[in-house]
Amino acid sequence: MNTPEIRMLSVDFDCLDPAEQARFYGAALDLPVLYRSDDYVLLGRAGAPGLGFVRQEGFRPPAWPDPAHSKQAHLELGVDDLDAAQERM
C-alpha cells in the first residue's frame, strides 16, 4: 500500500470581507488571485501554498491586546526598508 502524499494547500483566515483582505495582502506580497468567489479569495502562485480569506458573518476582528478578543494568528512579514515599504502600501 502506498502512503498518501499530504501537502499544505493554503493558510486561511476568517474575515468580514475577503476581497478587501486579498487586495491588501496581494499588493503587499505581490501575489495574484488564484480563485475568487463572494465568500472566499485565494492568493498565491501555482505549485506553492496560498493565502486564503474566508467570509464569516458576525466575525469579530481581534482587539489585541484585549484578552477577551485576542488575535488567533497573524502573518509575520519582513522588509529590508521599512520606510519604502510603508510608502508603497
C-alpha positions, 0 to 999 in steps of 0.5 A: 500500500502506498502512503498518501502524499499530504501537502499544505494547500493554503493558510486561511483566515476568517474575515468580514470581507475577503476581497478587501483582505486579498487586495491588501495582502496581494499588493503587499506580497505581490501575489495574484488571485488564484480563485475568487468567489463572494465568500472566499479569495485565494492568493498565491502562485501555482505549485506553492501554498496560498493565502486564503480569506474566508467570509464569516458573518458576525466575525469579530476582528481581534482587539489585541491586546484585549484578552477577551478578543485576542488575535488567533494568528497573524502573518509575520512579514519582513522588509529590508526598508521599512520606510519604502515599504510603508510608502508603497502600501 
